[in-house]
Amino acid sequence: MARFLWIFLVPVFFGLSAQAAPGQCTPLNSTIALFDDADAIHCPEQMEAAAALGNKKVNILFTAHFLLKDDKIDYYCIKNDDNICRPVNDELIARMRGHWDKCVQAAVDRKMALSIYIQIDDASPALLWRNNLKFDPLVKYSGYSYDDVLTRPLAEIVRARAIPEKHVEFSLQGEMGATLAYFPEGNLKLLNLTRQRLAGLKDVEIGVNVNYTSVLGWATAIPPAQLPQVQELINATDFLGISAYHEVMIPVEAENFRFPFEMASSELRDLGVKVPPKKRWRISETGLGGGNMSDDGNTPAKTIAELAAALWSGIRGPYNMKLDPFQKAEFKKFRRDFYREMLAFLANPPPDIPLESAFLWNSDSWDVQGLYESTRGWQDEQIINAIRTHNARCK
């Protein structure tokens, strides 16, 4: 099926010759994952490890959670190291702000450019995928808005801490498409507020990030009267990020890494939203998880075909060699081939996909660099060195 997609999609969505001049080399940088209070406390140690991997830019994932009531957000909360999600209040926001401030400062101290990546996840047993959550980021739920909890404090920290000359990417959300489709006006206001808060920094770009499929949420149908607002929001962003987990072919080839952009463009077009031709893209997260289509978090792929078809599926929790499919020589080779071809794509991105940046997903079985301490064990030194060499070549 992947080969069919390649033949069919390229002429329709991009239409540029494969012989076109290559784009600018794009580094593949790491993500510091802050899923809870404990991660935020230990961010400076993660940042030191990220710098040791050769990162000149770092993607920092800031996470809060929510609880639902009658299919709407009841309240926002922050998880502690006991996995208890405490409802936000002024004191908790101030505490988290202090941890986040030290985290950003740790990146600045190492002279790394900043990418701020924000998301919220369901803290209930239902585990609603955040991509399907319909909410207005400026509306207060139990006294606090998404902006109160995340975007405003983070923008103020970045404004105070960032090196003025260094590039800053600030994402309003991560892999949260439904809010863009159903509340475009609130998100556009949030974008403009964030621009105002970051005024004074010389090189700031603000964008949104979507999944490669179900781009604006599952089964979304944008009301016709609202479509111009969604288009205005997409037009106003400086970049559009993709969670790039589209299946790849066997053997994997560099051109396969066009697939996520093509699928996202296709779905947006079908919804009535056009991506401006010169819109900058980014790979907001990517990797190869080693799971199968069940994505239950503890079932490894049994075949190379399963690996290639379900990049988004992996093994979660502390490393367990018995669940590591990459212990098999042919699986390890496929993972190395996967990253080799990804780096080949990033070394010469197609000119019709102006790539802003690209980031790994550094947790659980996707963490090929072994950066996230709680799940360390999945690293591969050959791939780590290949990424380091690639990044050193990119100017």
Helices and strands as residue ranges (DSSP letters): H 2-13, E 28-29, E 31-34, H 37-41, H 43-52, E 57-69, E 72-79, E 85-87, H 90-109, E 113-122, G 130-132, H 146-146, I 147-151, H 152-161, E 168-171, H 177-182, H 184-197, E 204-211, G 224-226, H 227-236, E 239-244, G 254-258, H 259-271, E 280-286, H 304-309, G 321-323, G 325-327, H 329-347, E 355-359, G 364-366, G 373-375, H 381-393
